[in-house]
């Protein structure tokens, strides 16, 4: 019979040593890791039976998590392999079988330079208040970017940083800042509960792992409005789509107030895609929208469809469209044209920009 704890540790070590981003455990497949966006079955491993998958998954869970899983049929949490590696885990059911997706969380928090992000992003760490959103698809570096921003604040300022996460991903070593990391389910019942009390905990900087509902969004904007620097993430594809999504998540009777708050508190939206790099690895393509007076007016007037044009024509202010970022990566031979087209939201415009530059 398989020693599930030993086998799980082996699989997690393979994931970390191969510098994979994810490990997948599912019935009817070999354990599979993701390297540079590509799923790679572990050829030396056997195809997992129902018993094998269940044994591996249950090894991950504490008794409390098993209870939560039996109620909800899915559960999120973080898991540490001694001091070797940490993972963000989602355990779920598929076709009545247990399965798990484990995302490797690098032990070292990388800097903005190491992540190949635009230098302008440093500016966000110097602000005293405002609302900054990092957006993009799942697995494209949003949490890693937020960790880089918070860690830079940690080393340069003397602030109280509070994070609310589900689960906690990067672990910060306190330097000049006090850092309070709160995990939903462990340290607080919900994002809403945590945020309702956060302003009584004397924060300077607040990081919300993900904005998932209108209540969280409204509280985040109120915190930014009352003199705090607030960071969060959303699963949206662009700055304009993000603003549309925020407004549309509220009932019409509340939208006027939300538009006013958003126009006054929003500082920037950064949208990211991690693109497979020529020669291996991944590199970010980035859209940056800065809330200048023109953007704020478009938000107030609900002319969100015009935001993309303002981004494209405000390069001198530091704004960057996704296509222009992709063109820069193609020109510097970091990514291929084919890969760039696959990640562009407007491949025809990408072609025109390439011809002009």
C-alpha positions as CSV (number, residue, x, y, z in Angstrom):
1,X,0.0,0.0,0.0
2,X,1.3,3.5,-0.9
3,X,2.6,5.7,1.9
4,X,0.6,8.7,1.0
5,X,2.5,11.2,3.2
6,X,5.8,10.1,1.8
7,X,4.5,10.2,-1.8
8,X,2.9,13.6,-1.3
9,X,6.2,15.0,0.0
10,X,8.0,13.5,-3.0
11,X,5.6,15.2,-5.4
12,X,5.8,18.5,-3.7
13,X,9.6,18.4,-3.7
14,X,9.6,17.6,-7.5
15,X,7.3,20.6,-8.1
16,X,9.6,22.9,-6.2
17,X,12.9,21.5,-7.7
18,X,11.5,21.7,-11.3
19,X,10.5,25.3,-10.6
20,X,6.9,24.4,-11.6
21,X,4.1,26.7,-10.8
22,X,1.5,24.1,-10.0
23,X,0.9,20.4,-9.1
24,X,-2.4,18.7,-10.1
25,X,-3.7,15.6,-8.4
26,X,-6.7,13.9,-10.2
27,X,-8.1,10.4,-10.7
28,X,-7.2,8.7,-14.0
29,X,-4.1,10.8,-14.6
30,X,-0.5,10.8,-13.5
31,X,0.4,13.6,-11.0
32,X,1.0,16.6,-13.4
33,X,3.0,19.8,-12.9
34,X,2.8,23.0,-14.9
35,X,6.1,24.5,-16.2
36,X,6.1,27.7,-18.1
37,X,2.3,27.4,-18.7
38,X,2.6,23.8,-20.1
39,X,1.1,20.9,-18.2
40,X,3.7,18.0,-17.9
41,X,2.6,14.6,-16.6
42,X,5.2,13.0,-14.3
43,X,6.2,10.0,-16.4
44,X,7.7,8.0,-13.6
45,X,4.5,8.2,-11.5
46,X,1.6,5.8,-11.8
47,X,-1.9,6.8,-13.0
48,X,-3.8,7.7,-9.8
49,X,-6.7,5.5,-8.7
50,X,-9.7,6.8,-6.7
51,X,-8.0,5.5,-3.5
52,X,-4.6,7.1,-4.4
53,X,-6.1,10.5,-5.1
54,X,-8.2,10.4,-2.0
55,X,-5.2,9.3,0.1
56,X,-3.0,12.1,-1.2
57,X,-5.7,14.8,-0.8
58,X,-6.7,13.7,2.7
59,X,-3.0,13.9,3.8
60,X,-3.1,17.6,3.0
61,X,-6.2,18.3,5.2
62,X,-6.4,19.1,8.9
63,X,-9.5,17.8,10.8
64,X,-11.1,21.3,10.5
65,X,-10.4,21.4,6.8
66,X,-11.9,18.0,6.4
67,X,-15.1,19.2,8.1
68,X,-15.2,22.3,5.9
69,X,-14.6,20.2,2.8
70,X,-17.4,17.7,3.6
71,X,-19.8,20.7,3.9
72,X,-18.7,22.8,0.9
73,X,-17.1,20.1,-1.4
74,X,-14.1,22.4,-1.9
75,X,-11.7,24.2,0.4
76,X,-8.8,26.7,0.0
77,X,-5.8,26.8,2.3
78,X,-2.0,27.1,2.4
79,X,0.3,24.1,3.0
80,X,3.9,24.0,4.1
81,X,6.4,21.2,3.3
82,X,8.5,21.7,6.5
83,X,10.8,24.7,5.6
84,X,11.3,23.7,2.0
85,X,8.2,25.0,0.2
86,X,4.8,26.6,0.6
87,X,1.7,26.0,-1.5
88,X,-1.7,27.6,-2.0
89,X,-4.1,24.6,-2.2
90,X,-7.6,24.2,-3.6
91,X,-9.2,20.8,-2.9
92,X,-12.3,20.0,-4.8
93,X,-14.6,17.3,-6.2
94,X,-14.8,16.4,-9.8
95,X,-17.1,13.6,-11.1
96,X,-17.5,12.5,-7.4
97,X,-13.7,12.1,-7.0
98,X,-11.4,14.1,-4.8
99,X,-8.9,16.3,-6.6
100,X,-6.4,19.1,-5.7
101,X,-4.6,21.9,-7.4
102,X,-1.5,23.2,-5.6
103,X,0.2,26.5,-6.5
104,X,3.9,26.8,-5.5
105,X,4.5,30.0,-3.5
106,X,8.2,31.0,-3.9
107,X,9.9,31.4,-0.5
108,X,11.7,34.5,-1.6
109,X,9.7,37.6,-2.3
110,X,11.1,39.0,-5.6
111,X,11.6,42.7,-6.3
112,X,9.9,44.7,-9.0
113,X,13.1,44.6,-11.1
114,X,13.4,40.8,-10.6
115,X,9.8,40.4,-11.8
116,X,10.6,42.5,-15.0
117,X,7.8,44.9,-14.2
118,X,7.9,48.5,-15.4
119,X,9.9,50.8,-13.1
120,X,6.9,53.2,-12.8
121,X,5.3,50.6,-10.4
122,X,7.8,51.7,-7.7
123,X,5.8,55.0,-7.5
124,X,2.8,53.2,-5.9
125,X,4.9,52.3,-2.9
126,X,5.5,56.0,-2.1
127,X,1.8,56.9,-1.9
128,X,0.0,57.6,1.4
129,X,-3.5,56.9,0.2
130,X,-5.5,55.6,-2.8
131,X,-6.8,52.4,-4.3
132,X,-4.6,50.3,-6.6
133,X,-5.8,47.2,-8.4
134,X,-3.7,44.5,-10.0
135,X,-5.8,42.5,-12.4
136,X,-5.5,39.6,-14.9
137,X,-6.3,35.9,-15.4
138,X,-5.6,33.4,-12.6
139,X,-1.9,32.4,-12.4
140,X,-0.5,35.4,-14.1
141,X,1.4,37.0,-11.2
142,X,-1.1,39.3,-9.4
143,X,-0.2,38.1,-5.9
144,X,3.5,38.1,-6.7
145,X,3.3,41.7,-7.8
146,X,1.4,42.7,-4.7
147,X,4.0,40.9,-2.5
148,X,6.8,42.9,-4.3
149,X,5.0,46.2,-3.6
150,X,4.3,45.4,0.0
151,X,7.8,44.2,0.7
152,X,9.3,47.4,-0.8
153,X,7.1,49.4,1.6
154,X,8.2,47.0,4.4
155,X,11.9,47.9,3.7
156,X,11.4,51.7,3.1
157,X,8.6,53.0,5.3
158,X,7.5,52.7,9.0
159,X,3.9,51.7,8.5
160,X,1.4,49.2,9.8
161,X,0.5,46.9,6.9
162,X,-2.6,44.6,7.3
163,X,-3.3,41.9,4.7
164,X,-6.6,39.9,4.5
165,X,-6.0,36.8,2.4
166,X,-7.7,33.5,1.5
167,X,-5.3,31.8,2.1
168,X,-2.2,33.6,3.2
169,X,0.3,33.2,0.3
170,X,3.7,35.0,0.8
171,X,5.0,35.2,4.3
172,X,6.6,38.6,5.1
173,X,9.6,39.1,7.4
174,X,8.9,42.3,9.2
175,X,11.6,45.0,8.7
176,X,10.7,48.6,9.2
177,X,6.9,47.9,9.1
178,X,4.6,46.0,11.4
179,X,2.9,43.5,9.2
180,X,-0.4,41.8,10.3
181,X,-1.4,38.9,8.0
182,X,-4.9,37.7,8.5
183,X,-6.2,34.5,6.9
184,X,-9.9,34.0,6.2
185,X,-11.2,31.0,8.0
186,X,-8.3,31.0,10.5
187,X,-8.0,34.6,11.8
188,X,-11.3,36.0,10.6
189,X,-14.6,34.6,9.4
190,X,-14.7,36.4,6.1
191,X,-13.3,39.2,4.0
192,X,-16.3,41.3,5.0
193,X,-15.8,40.7,8.7
194,X,-12.1,41.5,8.5
195,X,-12.6,44.7,6.5
196,X,-15.4,46.0,8.8
197,X,-13.0,46.1,11.7
198,X,-9.7,46.9,9.8
199,X,-10.0,50.6,10.3
200,X,-10.0,50.1,14.1
201,X,-6.6,48.3,13.8
202,X,-4.7,51.5,13.0
203,X,-3.5,50.5,9.5
204,X,-1.5,52.6,7.0
205,X,-1.6,50.1,4.2
206,X,-4.2,47.5,3.5
207,X,-3.9,44.6,1.1
208,X,-7.0,42.6,0.2
209,X,-6.1,39.3,-1.5
210,X,-9.0,39.5,-3.9
211,X,-12.1,41.6,-4.3
212,X,-14.9,39.0,-4.6
213,X,-18.1,40.9,-3.9
214,X,-19.6,44.5,-3.8
215,X,-19.3,44.7,0.0
216,X,-15.6,44.1,-0.1
217,X,-15.2,46.6,-3.0
218,X,-17.2,49.3,-1.2
219,X,-15.2,48.9,2.1
220,X,-11.9,49.0,0.2
221,X,-12.9,52.3,-1.5
222,X,-14.1,53.7,1.8
223,X,-10.7,52.8,3.4
224,X,-8.9,54.5,0.5
225,X,-11.2,57.5,0.8
226,X,-10.3,57.9,4.6
227,X,-6.6,58.2,4.1
228,X,-5.3,54.6,3.6
229,X,-3.3,53.0,0.8
230,X,-5.3,50.0,-0.4
231,X,-4.1,47.2,-2.8
232,X,-6.2,44.4,-4.2
233,X,-6.6,42.1,-7.1
234,X,-9.5,41.2,-9.5
235,X,-9.9,38.5,-12.2
236,X,-10.5,40.9,-15.1
237,X,-8.6,41.3,-18.4
238,X,-8.0,45.1,-18.7
239,X,-8.4,48.4,-16.9
240,X,-11.6,49.4,-18.7
241,X,-13.2,46.0,-18.1
242,X,-12.2,46.2,-14.4
243,X,-14.0,49.6,-14.0
244,X,-17.1,48.3,-15.8
245,X,-17.1,45.2,-13.6
246,X,-16.9,47.2,-10.4
247,X,-19.7,49.6,-11.4
248,X,-22.0,46.8,-12.7
249,X,-21.5,44.7,-9.5
250,X,-23.7,47.3,-7.7
251,X,-27.4,47.8,-8.1
252,X,-28.4,50.9,-10.1
253,X,-29.5,52.7,-7.0
254,X,-25.9,52.6,-5.6
255,X,-24.0,53.1,-8.8
256,X,-23.9,56.9,-8.6
257,X,-22.2,56.8,-5.2
258,X,-19.8,54.0,-6.4
259,X,-18.8,55.9,-9.5
260,X,-18.1,59.0,-7.4
261,X,-15.9,57.0,-4.9
262,X,-14.1,55.2,-7.7
263,X,-13.3,58.4,-9.6
264,X,-11.9,60.0,-6.4
265,X,-10.0,57.0,-4.9
266,X,-8.6,55.0,-7.8
267,X,-4.9,55.6,-8.4
268,X,-4.1,52.9,-11.0
269,X,-5.1,49.6,-12.5
270,X,-2.2,47.3,-13.6
271,X,-3.2,44.4,-15.8
272,X,-0.7,41.5,-16.3
273,X,-0.1,38.5,-18.6
274,X,2.8,36.1,-18.1
275,X,4.0,35.3,-21.6
276,X,6.3,32.2,-22.4
277,X,9.7,33.7,-23.0
278,X,12.0,32.8,-25.9
279,X,14.5,30.4,-24.4
280,X,12.3,29.4,-21.4
281,X,10.6,31.0,-18.4
282,X,7.9,33.6,-18.5
283,X,7.9,37.4,-18.6
284,X,5.1,39.9,-17.9
285,X,3.3,42.0,-20.5
286,X,1.7,44.8,-18.6
287,X,-1.1,47.4,-19.1
288,X,-0.9,50.4,-16.8
289,X,-3.8,52.8,-16.4
290,X,-3.1,55.9,-14.2
291,X,-6.2,57.7,-12.9
292,X,-5.3,61.2,-14.3
293,X,-8.0,63.9,-14.6
294,X,-9.1,62.6,-18.1
295,X,-9.6,59.0,-16.7
296,X,-11.5,60.3,-13.6
297,X,-13.8,62.3,-15.9
298,X,-14.5,59.3,-18.1
299,X,-15.4,57.3,-14.9
300,X,-17.7,60.0,-13.7
301,X,-19.4,60.3,-17.1
302,X,-19.6,56.5,-17.5
303,X,-17.7,56.7,-20.8
304,X,-15.6,53.7,-19.9
305,X,-15.2,52.6,-23.6
306,X,-13.0,55.7,-24.1
307,X,-10.4,54.6,-21.5
308,X,-8.4,52.4,-23.8
309,X,-7.8,55.4,-26.1
310,X,-6.6,57.6,-23.2
311,X,-4.1,54.8,-22.2
312,X,-2.8,54.6,-25.7
313,X,-2.3,58.3,-26.0
314,X,-0.8,58.9,-22.6
315,X,2.5,57.2,-23.0
316,X,4.4,60.3,-21.8
317,X,2.6,60.2,-18.5
318,X,3.7,56.6,-17.9
319,X,0.6,54.8,-19.1
320,X,1.1,51.6,-21.1
321,X,-1.3,49.6,-23.2
322,X,-1.0,45.8,-23.3
323,X,-0.3,45.8,-27.0
324,X,2.5,48.4,-26.6
325,X,4.0,46.3,-23.9
326,X,3.8,43.2,-26.2
327,X,5.4,45.2,-29.0
328,X,8.3,46.1,-26.6
329,X,8.8,42.4,-25.7
330,X,8.7,41.4,-29.4
331,X,11.2,44.1,-30.4
332,X,13.6,43.1,-27.5
333,X,13.2,39.4,-28.7
334,X,11.9,38.3,-25.3
335,X,8.7,36.8,-26.8
336,X,7.7,35.5,-30.3
337,X,5.1,37.2,-32.4
338,X,3.0,34.1,-32.3
339,X,2.9,34.1,-28.5
340,X,2.2,37.8,-28.3
341,X,-0.8,37.5,-30.7
342,X,-2.1,34.7,-28.5
343,X,-2.2,36.9,-25.4
344,X,-3.2,40.2,-27.1
345,X,-6.8,41.4,-26.7
346,X,-6.6,43.0,-30.1
347,X,-4.2,41.2,-32.4
348,X,-5.1,43.4,-35.4
349,X,-4.0,46.5,-33.5
350,X,-0.9,44.7,-32.4
351,X,0.1,44.2,-36.0
352,X,-0.4,47.9,-36.8
353,X,1.7,49.0,-33.8
354,X,4.5,46.6,-34.9
355,X,4.5,48.1,-38.4
356,X,4.7,51.7,-37.0
357,X,7.6,51.0,-34.5
